[in-house]
Amino acid sequence: MDHNIPLAARMRPQRLSEFVGQDHIVGKGKLLYRMIKSDRLSSVIFCGHPGTGKTTLARIISNETSHLFRKLNAVSAGVSDIRGIADEAVVSLTNPSGRVVLFLDEIHRLNKNQQDVLLPYIEEGKIILIGATAENPYHSVNKALLSRSTVFRFEKLDDDDVLLIIDNALKDKENGLGTMNIDMPESARMHLAQLASGDARAALNALELAAMTTDVDENGVIVIDDETVSECIRQRIVEYDKAGENHYDVASAFIKSMRNYMEPDAVLHYLARMIEAGEKPEFIARRIMISAAEDVGLANPAALQVAVAAAQAVEMVGWPESRIILAEAALMVACSPKSNAGYLGIDAALDDVRNRDIGEVPKNLLNEDYEGAIKGKESIQYKYSHDYPNSRAIQQYMPEKLKGRKYYLPKNSGSEAKIRQRFIELFGADYFDK
C-alpha cells in the first residue's frame, strides 16, 4: 500500500471480522451484523462521535454487498449527483440487482431540496441509504427520511478498543508501522489511548506523527514514550462541536450537575470542557442564570444575583479571566440549597391559564377607576393590604373558578424553609397535604 496515505486510512478494516468496537450494533447476532452478513441492508443512519467507525463500517458494507456502491458527501453533492446515482440503479447490464447502496457522509448538511429529491428513490427501493453524521439526526435530518431508516448510534470507543487499534498498527508490516523499529512501552500506548478519548483516527494520526518525527537512538530504535505521545496529540481531544449534539450533551451535564445539591467537582469538570472547547462565555453564563432561577429559586435568592452579576462581568472581562467568574457563579448554584417550587408554580399557573376555564378577576380586585365609571354596577370594596396586620387582608384574590388552587408550594430547603414555615403558621401543618 502507498505509505503516503495517512496511517488511519491504511489501517481501515476491510471486513466485518476486523472491525473493532460497537459490539452493541455489530456484535455477532446483532441486527446490523445480520443485515450486513445476509446482504439484506435497508436504509440506515449512523450517528455518533468522530473516529468511532461510521465511515469504516460503510466501506466494509461496500465490500460485502452485491449491490452497486456509491459515495457522496452532502457538503459537495448536488441534486444532479443524487439523480445520476438513482439512474445507475436501473441499468441492468451494470447493476443486475436494480439497487444502489449510497453512502452519504455528513447527511445533516443536506438541504431540503436535496432531501426531497432523495426521498422518492428510497421509497421506490432504487437507493439504499447509509447516512453518516456526528450530530443528532433527530434534530437535523428530514423526518420522512428518518421514518424510512434505522438509526444506529456509534459510541465512543473504550480505551481497550483504541489500545487494540494502536497495537495492530504497530505490528502490521503491510499497512501499518510494523517495518519500523519502534519501541513504545505499554504505559505510552495506554497514555495515547486515553488521550484519544475514544477517537481511533486521532490515536492513529498521533501515533504516525510520533513515529515520523522521533529520531532513532544509538541502537537504531524509535522510542515513543509518554512525553512524545503528549507532544504529538498536544492535548486531550475534547469532543465538543458547538453546532452539534455533543455541545448539548456537555451543556446538559453541566446543568444537571449544578442542579444536584453539592456536586461542585462535576460542575467544574463540565465547565472546563466548555471553556477548553472555546464555548462563548455568554452561553455558559445564561445556563448558570437559568439554573439559579429554576433549580435554586428562593432556597437561596442570592444565587440568581450572583449569576446575573457574573453574566454582566464576563461581557466586560472576556477570556481567560472569565473562567474564574463563571466558576464562582456555577459553584454558588451547585452548593446552594435547591428548590424548584417557583418553576413548578409558574408552569402550573400557565397550564391553567392555557387549558382551563379560569373565570373573571374578582370584583374587589378590579381597577378602581374602571369600576367607578360603570354606572349601576355593584361596588365591592377592595381591602388595602397595608391597613391590616402583617399586610394581609382576608379577601378573595383568585378567580372563583380557581378558588383553592395551589401553585407555589415552598420546600423545606435553605431560605425557602422560612417561607414554608410562614405558610404553616397561617394555614396549618396540613396545608401541604391538600
C-alpha positions as CSV (number, residue, x, y, z in Angstrom):
1,M,0.0,0.0,0.0
2,D,1.1,3.6,-0.7
3,H,2.6,4.8,2.6
4,N,2.0,8.4,1.6
5,I,-1.6,7.6,2.5
6,P,-2.2,8.5,6.2
7,L,-1.9,5.6,8.6
8,A,-5.5,6.0,9.8
9,A,-6.7,5.4,6.2
10,R,-4.2,2.5,5.6
11,M,-5.4,0.7,8.7
12,R,-9.1,0.8,7.9
13,P,-10.6,-2.7,8.3
14,Q,-11.8,-4.3,5.1
15,R,-14.0,-7.0,6.6
16,L,-16.5,-7.1,9.4
17,S,-14.4,-9.6,11.3
18,E,-11.6,-6.9,11.5
19,F,-13.9,-4.1,12.8
20,V,-13.1,-3.0,16.4
21,G,-15.8,-1.7,18.8
22,Q,-19.5,-1.0,18.5
23,D,-20.4,-4.5,19.7
24,H,-23.8,-3.3,20.7
25,I,-24.8,-2.9,17.0
26,V,-22.3,-5.1,15.0
27,G,-21.6,-7.8,17.5
28,K,-22.3,-11.3,16.3
29,G,-26.1,-11.8,16.1
30,K,-26.9,-8.1,16.4
31,L,-29.3,-6.6,13.9
32,L,-26.8,-4.6,11.8
33,Y,-24.4,-7.6,11.8
34,R,-27.2,-9.8,10.4
35,M,-28.2,-7.2,7.8
36,I,-24.6,-6.9,6.5
37,K,-23.9,-10.7,6.6
38,S,-27.1,-11.5,4.7
39,D,-26.7,-8.6,2.3
40,R,-30.2,-7.5,3.1
41,L,-29.4,-4.0,4.1
42,S,-32.2,-1.4,4.4
43,S,-31.7,2.3,4.7
44,V,-29.7,3.2,7.9
45,I,-28.2,6.3,9.5
46,F,-25.0,6.1,11.5
47,C,-24.6,8.8,14.1
48,G,-22.0,9.3,16.8
49,H,-18.7,10.8,17.7
50,P,-15.9,11.2,15.1
51,G,-13.4,8.4,14.8
52,T,-15.8,5.7,16.0
53,G,-16.1,3.8,12.7
54,K,-19.0,5.2,10.8
55,T,-17.2,5.6,7.5
56,T,-15.2,2.5,8.1
57,L,-18.3,0.4,8.5
58,A,-19.8,1.9,5.4
59,R,-16.6,0.8,3.5
60,I,-16.9,-2.7,4.9
61,I,-20.5,-2.8,3.6
62,S,-19.3,-1.7,0.2
63,N,-17.0,-4.8,0.2
64,E,-19.7,-7.2,1.4
65,T,-22.7,-6.1,-0.6
66,S,-23.7,-7.4,-4.1
67,H,-25.3,-4.1,-4.9
68,L,-23.6,-1.2,-6.7
69,F,-22.0,1.1,-4.0
70,R,-21.6,4.8,-4.4
71,K,-20.4,7.5,-2.0
72,L,-21.3,11.2,-1.8
73,N,-20.5,14.0,0.7
74,A,-23.5,16.1,1.5
75,V,-21.3,19.2,1.6
76,S,-20.4,19.0,-2.1
77,A,-23.2,16.8,-3.5
78,G,-25.8,18.3,-5.8
79,V,-29.3,17.2,-6.8
80,S,-27.9,16.1,-10.2
81,D,-25.4,13.8,-8.4
82,I,-28.3,12.1,-6.5
83,R,-30.3,11.7,-9.6
84,G,-27.3,10.3,-11.5
85,I,-26.8,7.6,-8.9
86,A,-30.5,6.7,-9.0
87,D,-30.3,6.4,-12.8
88,E,-27.4,3.9,-12.4
89,A,-29.7,1.6,-10.3
90,V,-31.9,0.7,-13.3
91,V,-29.1,-0.1,-15.7
92,S,-29.5,-3.9,-15.7
93,L,-26.3,-4.5,-17.6
94,T,-24.0,-2.9,-14.9
95,N,-26.3,-3.4,-12.0
96,P,-28.5,-6.5,-12.1
97,S,-29.9,-6.0,-8.6
98,G,-31.6,-2.8,-9.7
99,R,-30.5,-1.1,-6.4
100,V,-27.6,1.2,-5.4
101,V,-26.2,1.5,-1.9
102,L,-25.5,5.2,-1.4
103,F,-23.1,6.2,1.4
104,L,-23.9,9.9,2.2
105,D,-21.4,11.4,4.6
106,E,-22.4,14.4,6.7
107,I,-26.1,13.8,5.9
108,H,-27.1,16.5,8.3
109,R,-25.8,19.0,5.7
110,L,-28.3,18.0,3.0
111,N,-30.7,20.9,2.3
112,K,-34.4,20.5,2.0
113,N,-34.3,20.3,-1.8
114,Q,-31.7,17.5,-1.8
115,Q,-33.6,15.6,0.8
116,D,-36.9,15.9,-1.1
117,V,-35.1,14.6,-4.3
118,L,-33.6,11.6,-2.4
119,L,-36.8,10.5,-0.7
120,P,-38.8,9.0,-3.6
121,Y,-35.7,7.0,-4.7
122,I,-35.5,5.4,-1.2
123,E,-39.3,4.8,-1.2
124,E,-39.1,3.1,-4.6
125,G,-36.1,0.9,-3.4
126,K,-33.7,2.2,-6.0
127,I,-31.4,3.7,-3.4
128,I,-30.4,2.0,-0.1
129,L,-29.2,4.9,2.0
130,I,-26.3,4.8,4.5
131,G,-26.2,8.2,6.1
132,A,-23.4,9.3,8.5
133,T,-23.4,12.2,10.9
134,A,-21.7,13.4,14.0
135,E,-24.9,15.2,15.0
136,N,-28.2,14.1,16.4
137,P,-30.2,13.1,13.2
138,Y,-33.5,13.7,15.0
139,H,-32.5,17.4,15.1
140,S,-31.1,17.7,11.6
141,V,-32.5,15.1,9.2
142,N,-35.9,15.2,7.4
143,K,-38.5,13.3,9.4
144,A,-39.6,11.5,6.3
145,L,-36.0,10.2,5.7
146,L,-35.8,9.2,9.4
147,S,-39.0,7.3,9.2
148,R,-37.6,5.2,6.4
149,S,-34.3,4.5,8.0
150,T,-33.0,2.6,11.1
151,V,-30.8,4.8,13.2
152,F,-27.7,3.2,14.8
153,R,-25.8,5.2,17.4
154,F,-22.0,4.7,17.5
155,E,-20.5,5.1,21.0
156,K,-17.0,6.4,21.7
157,L,-14.5,3.6,21.7
158,D,-13.3,2.5,25.1
159,D,-9.6,2.7,25.9
160,D,-9.1,-1.1,25.4
161,D,-10.5,-0.8,21.8
162,V,-8.2,2.1,21.0
163,L,-5.3,0.3,22.5
164,L,-6.0,-2.8,20.3
165,I,-6.1,-0.5,17.2
166,I,-2.7,1.1,18.2
167,D,-1.2,-2.4,18.8
168,N,-2.4,-3.6,15.4
169,A,-0.9,-0.5,13.7
170,L,2.5,-1.1,15.4
171,K,2.5,-4.8,14.3
172,D,1.1,-4.6,10.8
173,K,4.0,-4.7,8.3
174,E,2.0,-4.2,5.2
175,N,-0.3,-1.2,6.1
176,G,1.0,-0.2,9.5
177,L,4.3,0.7,11.1
178,G,5.5,-2.9,11.6
179,T,8.6,-2.4,9.4
180,M,9.8,0.4,11.6
181,N,11.9,-0.4,14.7
182,I,9.6,1.2,17.2
183,D,9.8,0.7,21.0
184,M,6.6,2.0,22.6
185,P,6.1,0.9,26.2
186,E,2.7,-0.2,27.4
187,S,2.4,3.0,29.5
188,A,2.8,5.2,26.4
189,R,0.3,3.1,24.4
190,M,-2.2,3.4,27.2
191,H,-1.5,7.1,27.5
192,L,-2.2,7.6,23.8
193,A,-5.4,5.5,24.1
194,Q,-6.6,7.7,27.0
195,L,-5.7,11.0,25.3
196,A,-7.5,10.0,22.2
197,S,-10.8,10.0,24.1
198,G,-12.4,7.2,22.1
199,D,-11.3,8.5,18.6
200,A,-9.4,5.9,16.7
201,R,-8.4,8.3,13.9
202,A,-6.9,10.8,16.4
203,A,-4.9,8.0,18.0
204,L,-3.5,6.7,14.7
205,N,-2.7,10.3,13.5
206,A,-0.8,11.0,16.7
207,L,1.0,7.6,16.5
208,E,2.1,8.2,12.9
209,L,3.3,11.7,13.8
210,A,5.3,10.3,16.7
211,A,6.9,7.6,14.6
212,M,7.8,10.0,11.8
213,T,9.2,12.8,13.9
214,T,11.1,10.9,16.6
215,D,14.8,10.4,15.9
216,V,16.3,6.9,16.2
217,D,18.5,6.4,19.2
218,E,22.1,5.0,19.2
219,N,20.7,1.5,18.8
220,G,18.6,2.5,15.8
221,V,15.3,2.3,17.7
222,I,12.5,4.9,17.6
223,V,11.4,5.2,21.3
224,I,7.9,6.7,21.7
225,D,7.4,7.5,25.4
226,D,4.6,9.3,27.3
227,E,6.2,12.7,26.7
228,T,6.4,12.1,23.0
229,V,2.7,11.0,22.9
230,S,1.6,14.1,24.8
231,E,3.5,16.3,22.4
232,C,2.1,14.6,19.3
233,I,-1.5,14.7,20.4
234,R,-0.9,18.1,22.0
235,Q,-3.9,17.9,24.4
236,R,-6.8,15.7,25.3
237,I,-9.3,15.8,22.5
238,V,-12.4,17.4,23.8
239,E,-15.3,16.2,21.7
240,Y,-17.5,19.3,21.6
241,D,-19.0,20.5,18.3
242,K,-20.7,23.8,19.1
243,A,-23.1,23.2,16.3
244,G,-23.6,19.5,17.1
245,E,-25.1,17.1,19.5
246,N,-22.1,16.9,21.9
247,H,-22.5,20.6,22.5
248,Y,-25.9,19.9,24.0
249,D,-24.7,16.8,25.9
250,V,-22.0,18.7,27.8
251,A,-24.2,21.6,28.5
252,S,-26.9,19.2,29.7
253,A,-24.4,17.5,32.0
254,F,-23.3,20.9,33.3
255,I,-26.8,22.0,34.2
256,K,-27.7,18.6,35.8
257,S,-24.6,18.7,37.9
258,M,-25.4,22.2,39.1
259,R,-29.0,21.1,39.8
260,N,-27.8,18.4,42.2
261,Y,-27.0,19.6,45.7
262,M,-23.3,19.8,46.4
263,E,-21.8,18.4,43.2
264,P,-19.1,21.0,42.6
265,D,-16.4,18.8,41.1
266,A,-18.6,17.6,38.3
267,V,-19.7,21.2,37.7
268,L,-16.1,22.4,37.3
269,H,-15.3,19.4,35.1
270,Y,-18.1,20.2,32.5
271,L,-17.3,23.9,32.8
272,A,-13.7,23.2,32.0
273,R,-14.8,21.1,28.9
274,M,-16.9,24.0,27.6
275,I,-14.1,26.5,28.2
276,E,-11.4,24.4,26.6
277,A,-13.6,23.8,23.6
278,G,-14.0,27.5,23.0
279,E,-17.6,27.9,24.1
280,K,-18.7,31.6,24.4
281,P,-18.8,32.8,28.0
282,E,-22.2,34.4,27.4
283,F,-23.7,30.9,26.6
284,I,-22.3,29.5,29.8
285,A,-23.5,32.5,31.8
286,R,-27.0,32.0,30.5
287,R,-27.0,28.4,31.6
288,I,-25.9,29.4,35.1
289,M,-28.7,32.1,35.4
290,I,-31.3,29.6,34.2
291,S,-30.2,27.0,36.8
292,A,-30.1,29.7,39.5
293,A,-33.7,30.5,38.9
294,E,-35.1,27.1,38.0
295,D,-33.2,24.9,40.4
296,V,-32.2,27.1,43.4
297,G,-35.1,29.6,43.4
298,L,-36.0,31.1,46.7
299,A,-34.0,28.5,48.6
300,N,-31.1,30.9,48.0
301,P,-32.2,34.1,46.2
302,A,-28.6,35.3,46.2
303,A,-27.7,32.6,43.6
304,L,-29.5,34.4,40.9
305,Q,-28.0,37.7,41.9
306,V,-24.5,36.2,41.6
307,A,-25.4,34.6,38.3
308,V,-26.6,37.8,36.8
309,A,-23.6,39.7,38.1
310,A,-21.3,37.0,36.5
311,A,-23.1,37.4,33.2
312,Q,-22.5,41.1,33.2
313,A,-18.9,40.7,34.3
314,V,-17.9,38.2,31.6
315,E,-19.1,40.7,29.0
316,M,-16.6,43.2,30.2
317,V,-13.7,40.9,31.1
318,G,-13.5,38.1,28.4
319,W,-11.2,35.1,28.5
320,P,-9.2,33.9,30.3
321,E,-10.3,35.7,33.4
322,S,-13.9,34.9,32.8
323,R,-13.2,31.3,33.8
324,I,-12.9,32.5,37.4
325,I,-16.1,34.5,37.3
326,L,-18.1,31.6,35.7
327,A,-16.6,29.1,38.2
328,E,-17.6,31.2,41.1
329,A,-21.2,31.6,39.9
330,A,-21.5,27.9,38.9
331,L,-20.2,26.9,42.3
332,M,-22.7,29.2,44.0
333,V,-25.5,27.4,42.2
334,A,-24.0,24.0,42.9
335,C,-23.5,24.5,46.6
336,S,-26.9,26.3,47.2
337,P,-29.9,24.6,48.8
338,K,-32.3,23.7,46.0
339,S,-35.9,24.3,45.3
340,N,-37.9,24.2,42.0
341,A,-41.1,25.4,43.7
342,G,-41.1,28.6,41.7
343,Y,-40.5,26.9,38.4
344,L,-43.3,24.3,39.1
345,G,-45.6,27.0,40.3
346,I,-45.4,29.3,37.3
347,D,-45.7,26.3,34.9
348,A,-48.8,25.0,36.8
349,A,-50.4,28.5,36.6
350,L,-49.6,28.8,32.9
351,D,-51.1,25.4,32.3
352,D,-54.4,26.5,34.0
353,V,-54.5,29.8,32.0
354,R,-53.9,28.0,28.8
355,N,-56.2,25.0,29.3
356,R,-58.9,25.8,31.9
357,D,-61.9,28.0,32.2
358,I,-60.3,30.5,34.5
359,G,-63.2,32.8,35.1
360,E,-63.2,36.6,35.8
361,V,-60.9,38.6,38.0
362,P,-62.7,39.0,41.4
363,K,-64.6,42.3,41.5
364,N,-62.8,43.5,44.6
365,L,-59.6,43.5,42.6
366,L,-60.8,45.4,39.6
367,N,-59.3,48.7,38.5
368,E,-61.0,51.3,40.8
369,D,-61.3,53.9,38.0
370,Y,-62.9,51.5,35.7
371,E,-65.2,50.2,38.4
372,G,-66.4,53.7,39.2
373,A,-67.0,54.5,35.6
374,I,-69.6,51.8,35.2
375,K,-73.0,53.2,36.3
376,G,-75.2,50.9,38.3
377,K,-72.5,48.3,38.8
378,E,-72.4,46.9,42.3
379,S,-69.3,48.2,44.0
380,I,-67.2,45.8,46.1
381,Q,-64.7,47.5,48.3
382,Y,-61.0,46.5,47.9
383,K,-59.2,46.0,51.2
384,Y,-55.9,47.8,51.2
385,S,-53.4,45.2,52.4
386,H,-51.2,47.7,54.4
387,D,-54.2,48.6,56.6
388,Y,-54.2,45.1,58.1
389,P,-51.8,43.2,60.4
390,N,-48.8,41.8,58.6
391,S,-50.1,43.4,55.4
392,R,-52.5,40.5,55.0
393,A,-56.1,41.4,54.1
394,I,-58.6,38.5,54.1
395,Q,-60.5,38.7,50.8
396,Q,-60.8,36.8,47.6
397,Y,-57.8,37.1,45.2
398,M,-58.1,34.0,42.9
399,P,-60.9,33.9,40.3
400,E,-63.9,32.0,41.6
401,K,-63.3,29.1,39.3
402,L,-59.8,28.6,40.5
403,K,-60.5,29.1,44.2
404,G,-58.4,26.7,46.3
405,R,-55.8,26.1,43.5
406,K,-52.2,26.0,44.8
407,Y,-49.3,26.7,42.6
408,Y,-46.5,27.7,44.9
409,L,-45.6,25.0,47.5
410,P,-42.3,26.2,49.1
411,K,-39.8,23.4,50.1
412,N,-38.1,22.9,53.4
413,S,-34.8,23.9,51.9
414,G,-32.5,26.9,52.7
415,S,-34.1,30.3,52.8
416,E,-37.3,28.8,51.4
417,A,-37.8,26.8,54.6
418,K,-38.7,30.1,56.4
419,I,-41.4,30.8,53.8
420,R,-42.7,27.3,54.2
421,Q,-42.9,27.9,58.0
422,R,-45.0,31.1,57.4
423,F,-47.4,29.1,55.3
424,I,-47.8,26.5,58.2
425,E,-48.3,29.3,60.8
426,L,-51.0,30.9,58.7
427,F,-52.8,27.8,57.2
428,G,-51.8,24.9,59.4
429,A,-49.4,22.0,59.0
430,D,-51.9,20.1,56.7
431,Y,-51.7,22.9,54.1
432,F,-49.1,21.0,52.0
433,D,-51.1,17.7,52.2
434,K,-54.1,19.1,50.3
